[in-house]
C-alpha cells in the first residue's frame, strides 16, 4: 500500500454528523470493515471486545433515541456499537492457551511456547482476576511493588487499570473500523453522548460489558463536517528526548 493512499484515507476520515438520506451503504462494506476491526492490535491478544451491528429497524430506532437523537445517529444508515467484555477474560485466555497447545501438538514445546502457555495460564489470571474482598488487587499491587524495586516491572494494580486496558484495545478496533469505512468511500462519526444504561439493556448485555462508543455510518454531507479540521500545532504535542 502506498503512503499517498493512506494519506487520502486519513484525510477522508472526518467525523461527519449528517449523512445523505438518499445514499445507502451496502452491507458488505460494514462486514468487511468489521472483519478488518477484528485484526486490530489489542492487549495480549485477549480480544476483549464485541461489535454489535444494528440491523433491526426497531432496535436502530431505539438506539437512536438513546444517542439523544443527535444527527450522526438519526441520519446514519448503519449503527455499530463497540463493547468491551472484560468479564470474558477467562474464556479469551483459555482460547489463546488452546491455540498454543494445538500448535504444539504431541511434540515438546520450545521455550517461547512454554512462556506463552505460562502467560495465559498464570499471568492473565493474575492481571484480570477480581474478588469481592479485593485480595487479588492487593496481591497484584504487592507483587508489582516488590519486583519493581529491583528492575523495571509492569505495575499491575486495581480494576481501573483493567478497564483502561480493554477500552484502549476496543478503541483501536473502532479506529480501524472508521479508517476502513473511509477507504470504502463512506463516512462515519464516533459518538460518546448516549445513555449507556439503556443501550446496554437494549442489547441484552451483562453487567460486565461496557459501551466503548457507538459509530454512525453513511455518506457524509458538506454540512455534516463542522468547518475545517483544526489541530494543535505539531510542536505542541510531539516531543523528542
TORGU-900179 format. One record per residue (C-alpha): residue in three letters; residue number from 1; x, y, z. Coordinates in nm, 4 decimals. Example, Ala and Ser with C-alpha at 12.3 -4.5 7.8 and 13.67 -1.06 7.14 Angstrom:
BEGIN
+--------+-----+----------+----------+----------+
| residu | num |       xx |       yy |       zz |
+--------+-----+----------+----------+----------+
|    ALA |   1 |   1.2300 |  -0.4500 |   0.7800 |
|    SER |   2 |   1.3670 |  -0.1060 |   0.7140 |
+--------+-----+----------+----------+----------+
//
This chain:
BEGIN
+--------+-----+----------+----------+----------+
| residu | num |       xx |       yy |       zz |
+--------+-----+----------+----------+----------+
|    UNK |   1 |   0.0000 |   0.0000 |   0.0000 |
|    UNK |   2 |   0.1381 |   0.3436 |  -0.0945 |
|    UNK |   3 |   0.1710 |   0.6114 |   0.1699 |
|    UNK |   4 |  -0.0208 |   0.8530 |  -0.0536 |
|    UNK |   5 |  -0.3216 |   0.6189 |  -0.0450 |
|    UNK |   6 |  -0.3092 |   0.6043 |   0.3327 |
|    UNK |   7 |  -0.2852 |   0.9838 |   0.3496 |
|    UNK |   8 |  -0.6040 |   1.0019 |   0.1433 |
|    UNK |   9 |  -0.7820 |   0.7627 |   0.3811 |
|    UNK |  10 |  -0.6763 |   0.9592 |   0.6898 |
|    UNK |  11 |  -0.7780 |   1.2867 |   0.5238 |
|    UNK |  12 |  -1.1124 |   1.1365 |   0.4214 |
|    UNK |  13 |  -1.1943 |   1.0184 |   0.7720 |
|    UNK |  14 |  -1.3837 |   1.3044 |   0.9291 |
|    UNK |  15 |  -1.6491 |   1.2937 |   1.1987 |
|    UNK |  16 |  -1.9496 |   1.3650 |   0.9804 |
|    UNK |  17 |  -2.2637 |   1.4407 |   1.1804 |
|    UNK |  18 |  -2.5163 |   1.4428 |   0.8969 |
|    UNK |  19 |  -2.5463 |   1.1661 |   0.6383 |
|    UNK |  20 |  -2.7142 |   1.1818 |   0.2976 |
|    UNK |  21 |  -3.0548 |   1.0075 |   0.3241 |
|    UNK |  22 |  -3.0502 |   0.9241 |  -0.0482 |
|    UNK |  23 |  -2.7262 |   0.7223 |  -0.0378 |
|    UNK |  24 |  -2.7274 |   0.3739 |   0.1109 |
|    UNK |  25 |  -2.4247 |   0.1886 |   0.2433 |
|    UNK |  26 |  -2.4101 |  -0.1740 |   0.1207 |
|    UNK |  27 |  -2.3952 |  -0.4372 |   0.3935 |
|    UNK |  28 |  -2.0666 |  -0.5845 |   0.2582 |
|    UNK |  29 |  -1.8965 |  -0.2509 |   0.3361 |
|    UNK |  30 |  -1.9839 |  -0.2872 |   0.7045 |
|    UNK |  31 |  -1.8977 |  -0.6568 |   0.7078 |
|    UNK |  32 |  -1.5554 |  -0.6008 |   0.5530 |
|    UNK |  33 |  -1.4862 |  -0.3155 |   0.7931 |
|    UNK |  34 |  -1.5807 |  -0.5260 |   1.0948 |
|    UNK |  35 |  -1.3550 |  -0.8075 |   0.9761 |
|    UNK |  36 |  -1.0712 |  -0.5560 |   0.9492 |
|    UNK |  37 |  -1.1516 |  -0.4325 |   1.3005 |
|    UNK |  38 |  -1.1021 |  -0.7830 |   1.4354 |
|    UNK |  39 |  -0.7423 |  -0.7652 |   1.3074 |
|    UNK |  40 |  -0.6690 |  -0.4590 |   1.5219 |
|    UNK |  41 |  -0.3884 |  -0.4671 |   1.7783 |
|    UNK |  42 |  -0.5073 |  -0.5411 |   2.1296 |
|    UNK |  43 |  -0.3617 |  -0.6140 |   2.4704 |
|    UNK |  44 |  -0.2149 |  -0.9666 |   2.4918 |
|    UNK |  45 |  -0.4388 |  -1.0762 |   2.2031 |
|    UNK |  46 |  -0.7182 |  -1.1142 |   2.4582 |
|    UNK |  47 |  -0.9699 |  -0.9536 |   2.2180 |
|    UNK |  48 |  -1.1996 |  -0.8443 |   2.4997 |
|    UNK |  49 |  -1.4422 |  -0.6747 |   2.2645 |
|    UNK |  50 |  -1.7685 |  -0.7305 |   2.0813 |
|    UNK |  51 |  -1.9150 |  -0.5335 |   1.7909 |
|    UNK |  52 |  -2.2921 |  -0.5004 |   1.7583 |
|    UNK |  53 |  -2.4062 |  -0.4169 |   1.4051 |
|    UNK |  54 |  -2.7613 |  -0.2882 |   1.4499 |
|    UNK |  55 |  -2.9768 |  -0.4226 |   1.1669 |
|    UNK |  56 |  -3.3207 |  -0.4375 |   1.3262 |
|    UNK |  57 |  -3.5173 |  -0.1202 |   1.2342 |
|    UNK |  58 |  -3.6870 |  -0.1258 |   1.5739 |
|    UNK |  59 |  -3.3585 |  -0.1563 |   1.7622 |
|    UNK |  60 |  -3.1942 |   0.1063 |   1.5403 |
|    UNK |  61 |  -3.4742 |   0.3492 |   1.6249 |
|    UNK |  62 |  -3.4327 |   0.2694 |   1.9934 |
|    UNK |  63 |  -3.0538 |   0.3167 |   1.9868 |
|    UNK |  64 |  -3.1032 |   0.6463 |   1.8016 |
|    UNK |  65 |  -3.3209 |   0.7681 |   2.0869 |
|    UNK |  66 |  -3.0611 |   0.6565 |   2.3385 |
|    UNK |  67 |  -2.7991 |   0.8527 |   2.1412 |
|    UNK |  68 |  -3.0076 |   1.1588 |   2.2323 |
|    UNK |  69 |  -3.1247 |   1.1906 |   1.8712 |
|    UNK |  70 |  -2.8003 |   1.3553 |   1.7629 |
|    UNK |  71 |  -2.7650 |   1.3977 |   1.3886 |
|    UNK |  72 |  -2.4981 |   1.1308 |   1.3449 |
|    UNK |  73 |  -2.7425 |   0.8738 |   1.4840 |
|    UNK |  74 |  -3.0665 |   0.9996 |   1.3255 |
|    UNK |  75 |  -2.9256 |   1.0119 |   0.9707 |
|    UNK |  76 |  -2.6939 |   0.7084 |   0.9893 |
|    UNK |  77 |  -2.7584 |   0.4220 |   0.7513 |
|    UNK |  78 |  -2.5853 |   0.1862 |   0.9938 |
|    UNK |  79 |  -2.5075 |   0.1962 |   1.3643 |
|    UNK |  80 |  -2.2323 |  -0.0172 |   1.5180 |
|    UNK |  81 |  -2.1856 |  -0.0409 |   1.8935 |
|    UNK |  82 |  -1.8350 |  -0.1183 |   2.0186 |
|    UNK |  83 |  -1.8440 |  -0.3023 |   2.3501 |
|    UNK |  84 |  -1.5739 |  -0.4060 |   2.5967 |
|    UNK |  85 |  -1.6006 |  -0.7504 |   2.7562 |
|    UNK |  86 |  -1.3575 |  -0.7528 |   3.0445 |
|    UNK |  87 |  -1.5759 |  -1.0209 |   3.2005 |
|    UNK |  88 |  -1.4751 |  -1.2682 |   2.9272 |
|    UNK |  89 |  -1.1078 |  -1.2727 |   3.0242 |
|    UNK |  90 |  -1.1089 |  -1.6387 |   3.1347 |
|    UNK |  91 |  -1.2672 |  -1.7518 |   2.8091 |
|    UNK |  92 |  -1.0257 |  -1.5490 |   2.5969 |
|    UNK |  93 |  -0.7206 |  -1.6573 |   2.7994 |
|    UNK |  94 |  -0.8223 |  -2.0226 |   2.7604 |
|    UNK |  95 |  -0.8760 |  -1.9678 |   2.3867 |
|    UNK |  96 |  -0.5221 |  -1.8325 |   2.3483 |
|    UNK |  97 |  -0.3868 |  -2.1178 |   2.5601 |
|    UNK |  98 |  -0.5585 |  -2.3735 |   2.3346 |
|    UNK |  99 |  -0.4180 |  -2.2083 |   2.0225 |
|    UNK | 100 |  -0.0656 |  -2.2614 |   2.1535 |
|    UNK | 101 |  -0.1385 |  -2.6180 |   2.2699 |
|    UNK | 102 |  -0.2855 |  -2.7117 |   1.9324 |
|    UNK | 103 |   0.0174 |  -2.5667 |   1.7523 |
|    UNK | 104 |   0.2497 |  -2.7730 |   1.9745 |
|    UNK | 105 |   0.0612 |  -3.0995 |   1.9247 |
|    UNK | 106 |   0.2475 |  -3.4041 |   2.0544 |
|    UNK | 107 |   0.5954 |  -3.2547 |   2.0482 |
|    UNK | 108 |   0.7830 |  -3.0898 |   2.3354 |
|    UNK | 109 |   0.7158 |  -2.7144 |   2.3483 |
|    UNK | 110 |   1.0074 |  -2.4817 |   2.2881 |
|    UNK | 111 |   1.0995 |  -2.2040 |   2.5306 |
|    UNK | 112 |   0.8827 |  -1.9441 |   2.3550 |
|    UNK | 113 |   0.5807 |  -2.1743 |   2.3605 |
|    UNK | 114 |   0.6372 |  -2.2540 |   2.7277 |
|    UNK | 115 |   0.6364 |  -1.8819 |   2.8045 |
|    UNK | 116 |   0.3175 |  -1.8438 |   2.6041 |
|    UNK | 117 |   0.1453 |  -2.1227 |   2.7967 |
|    UNK | 118 |   0.2510 |  -1.9712 |   3.1306 |
|    UNK | 119 |   0.1455 |  -1.6279 |   3.0079 |
|    UNK | 120 |  -0.2167 |  -1.7279 |   2.9545 |
|    UNK | 121 |  -0.2396 |  -1.9845 |   3.2343 |
|    UNK | 122 |  -0.0667 |  -1.7865 |   3.5107 |
|    UNK | 123 |  -0.0136 |  -1.4206 |   3.4212 |
|    UNK | 124 |  -0.3552 |  -1.3413 |   3.2705 |
|    UNK | 125 |  -0.5404 |  -1.4687 |   3.5795 |
|    UNK | 126 |  -0.3092 |  -1.2582 |   3.7950 |
|    UNK | 127 |  -0.3859 |  -0.9466 |   3.5880 |
|    UNK | 128 |  -0.7611 |  -0.9892 |   3.5409 |
|    UNK | 129 |  -0.8893 |  -1.1836 |   3.8399 |
|    UNK | 130 |  -1.1248 |  -0.9977 |   4.0734 |
|    UNK | 131 |  -1.2852 |  -1.0882 |   4.4045 |
|    UNK | 132 |  -1.5247 |  -0.9167 |   4.6398 |
|    UNK | 133 |  -1.2664 |  -0.8849 |   4.9175 |
|    UNK | 134 |  -1.0071 |  -0.7211 |   4.6923 |
|    UNK | 135 |  -0.7446 |  -0.9856 |   4.7703 |
|    UNK | 136 |  -0.6477 |  -1.0232 |   4.4033 |
|    UNK | 137 |  -0.5942 |  -0.6479 |   4.3709 |
|    UNK | 138 |  -0.3822 |  -0.6399 |   4.6857 |
|    UNK | 139 |  -0.1769 |  -0.9329 |   4.5578 |
|    UNK | 140 |  -0.1158 |  -0.7589 |   4.2240 |
|    UNK | 141 |  -0.0044 |  -0.4424 |   4.3944 |
|    UNK | 142 |   0.2293 |  -0.6238 |   4.6310 |
|    UNK | 143 |   0.3922 |  -0.8268 |   4.3543 |
|    UNK | 144 |   0.4320 |  -0.5167 |   4.1384 |
|    UNK | 145 |   0.5764 |  -0.3114 |   4.4223 |
|    UNK | 146 |   0.8375 |  -0.5601 |   4.5419 |
|    UNK | 147 |   0.9500 |  -0.6834 |   4.1998 |
|    UNK | 148 |   0.9751 |  -0.3284 |   4.0667 |
|    UNK | 149 |   1.2234 |  -0.2401 |   4.3429 |
|    UNK | 150 |   1.4960 |  -0.4370 |   4.1644 |
|    UNK | 151 |   1.4087 |  -0.3915 |   3.7959 |
|    UNK | 152 |   1.1516 |  -0.2383 |   3.5603 |
|    UNK | 153 |   0.8258 |  -0.4241 |   3.6041 |
|    UNK | 154 |   0.4682 |  -0.3984 |   3.4804 |
|    UNK | 155 |   0.2753 |  -0.2126 |   3.7513 |
|    UNK | 156 |  -0.0426 |  -0.4200 |   3.7730 |
|    UNK | 157 |  -0.2974 |  -0.2599 |   4.0011 |
|    UNK | 158 |  -0.6736 |  -0.2435 |   4.0503 |
|    UNK | 159 |  -0.9829 |  -0.2744 |   3.8350 |
|    UNK | 160 |  -0.9415 |   0.0755 |   3.6921 |
|    UNK | 161 |  -0.6244 |  -0.0366 |   3.5130 |
|    UNK | 162 |  -0.8085 |  -0.3364 |   3.3700 |
|    UNK | 163 |  -1.0893 |  -0.1171 |   3.2393 |
|    UNK | 164 |  -0.8458 |   0.1243 |   3.0778 |
|    UNK | 165 |  -0.6660 |  -0.1648 |   2.9114 |
|    UNK | 166 |  -0.9744 |  -0.3161 |   2.7490 |
|    UNK | 167 |  -1.1148 |   0.0223 |   2.6456 |
|    UNK | 168 |  -0.7859 |   0.1125 |   2.4744 |
|    UNK | 169 |  -0.7978 |  -0.2103 |   2.2755 |
|    UNK | 170 |  -1.1611 |  -0.1589 |   2.1800 |
|    UNK | 171 |  -1.0903 |   0.1993 |   2.0710 |
|    UNK | 172 |  -0.8129 |   0.0722 |   1.8429 |
|    UNK | 173 |  -1.0663 |  -0.1586 |   1.6781 |
|    UNK | 174 |  -1.3096 |   0.1321 |   1.6400 |
|    UNK | 175 |  -1.0417 |   0.3406 |   1.4703 |
|    UNK | 176 |  -0.9653 |   0.0561 |   1.2296 |
|    UNK | 177 |  -1.3369 |   0.0391 |   1.1520 |
|    UNK | 178 |  -1.3604 |   0.4118 |   1.0784 |
|    UNK | 179 |  -1.0495 |   0.4098 |   0.8586 |
|    UNK | 180 |  -1.1932 |   0.1120 |   0.6712 |
|    UNK | 181 |  -1.5212 |   0.2957 |   0.6183 |
|    UNK | 182 |  -1.3239 |   0.5896 |   0.4760 |
|    UNK | 183 |  -1.1291 |   0.3554 |   0.2475 |
|    UNK | 184 |  -1.4625 |   0.2194 |   0.1215 |
|    UNK | 185 |  -1.5667 |   0.5729 |   0.0208 |
|    UNK | 186 |  -1.8114 |   0.6411 |   0.3044 |
|    UNK | 187 |  -1.8113 |   0.8416 |   0.6260 |
|    UNK | 188 |  -1.8526 |   0.7792 |   0.9968 |
|    UNK | 189 |  -1.8957 |   0.9540 |   1.3286 |
|    UNK | 190 |  -1.7983 |   0.8130 |   1.6701 |
|    UNK | 191 |  -2.0451 |   0.9023 |   1.9442 |
|    UNK | 192 |  -1.9886 |   0.9142 |   2.3187 |
|    UNK | 193 |  -2.3080 |   1.1018 |   2.4042 |
|    UNK | 194 |  -2.5558 |   0.8250 |   2.4802 |
|    UNK | 195 |  -2.7460 |   0.6632 |   2.7655 |
|    UNK | 196 |  -2.5124 |   0.3733 |   2.8375 |
|    UNK | 197 |  -2.7530 |   0.2008 |   3.0765 |
|    UNK | 198 |  -3.0379 |   0.1936 |   2.8246 |
|    UNK | 199 |  -2.8113 |   0.0932 |   2.5347 |
|    UNK | 200 |  -2.6722 |  -0.1956 |   2.7365 |
|    UNK | 201 |  -3.0225 |  -0.3065 |   2.8308 |
|    UNK | 202 |  -3.1433 |  -0.2802 |   2.4700 |
|    UNK | 203 |  -2.8584 |  -0.5033 |   2.3554 |
|    UNK | 204 |  -2.9114 |  -0.7503 |   2.6391 |
|    UNK | 205 |  -2.5564 |  -0.7066 |   2.7678 |
|    UNK | 206 |  -2.4434 |  -0.8374 |   3.1070 |
|    UNK | 207 |  -2.3230 |  -0.6020 |   3.3800 |
|    UNK | 208 |  -1.9612 |  -0.6847 |   3.2971 |
|    UNK | 209 |  -1.9950 |  -0.5340 |   2.9493 |
|    UNK | 210 |  -1.9373 |  -0.1631 |   2.8846 |
|    UNK | 211 |  -2.0119 |   0.0540 |   2.5836 |
|    UNK | 212 |  -1.6923 |   0.1969 |   2.4374 |
|    UNK | 213 |  -1.8526 |   0.4041 |   2.1612 |
|    UNK | 214 |  -2.1294 |   0.3991 |   1.9015 |
|    UNK | 215 |  -2.0393 |   0.4719 |   1.5404 |
|    UNK | 216 |  -2.2807 |   0.6008 |   1.2782 |
|    UNK | 217 |  -2.2039 |   0.5263 |   0.9118 |
|    UNK | 218 |  -2.3335 |   0.6831 |   0.5917 |
|    UNK | 219 |  -2.2421 |   0.9114 |   0.3058 |
|    UNK | 220 |  -2.1442 |   1.2372 |   0.4668 |
|    UNK | 221 |  -2.2791 |   1.5740 |   0.3614 |
|    UNK | 222 |  -2.0910 |   1.9078 |   0.3494 |
|    UNK | 223 |  -2.2899 |   2.0422 |   0.6435 |
|    UNK | 224 |  -2.2039 |   1.7272 |   0.8394 |
|    UNK | 225 |  -1.8451 |   1.8395 |   0.8937 |
|    UNK | 226 |  -1.8254 |   2.1492 |   1.1069 |
|    UNK | 227 |  -1.5669 |   2.3519 |   0.9220 |
|    UNK | 228 |  -1.2010 |   2.2907 |   0.8577 |
|    UNK | 229 |  -1.0311 |   2.0255 |   1.0649 |
|    UNK | 230 |  -0.8056 |   2.2067 |   1.3115 |
|    UNK | 231 |  -0.5347 |   2.0525 |   1.5261 |
|    UNK | 232 |  -0.2976 |   2.1827 |   1.7901 |
|    UNK | 233 |   0.0415 |   2.2501 |   1.6235 |
|    UNK | 234 |   0.2799 |   1.9574 |   1.5818 |
|    UNK | 235 |   0.5384 |   2.1258 |   1.8039 |
|    UNK | 236 |   0.2925 |   2.1365 |   2.0963 |
|    UNK | 237 |   0.2159 |   1.7678 |   2.1004 |
|    UNK | 238 |   0.5261 |   1.5923 |   1.9615 |
|    UNK | 239 |   0.8474 |   1.5927 |   2.1661 |
|    UNK | 240 |   1.1881 |   1.4374 |   2.1167 |
|    UNK | 241 |   1.4056 |   1.3347 |   2.4052 |
+--------+-----+----------+----------+----------+
//
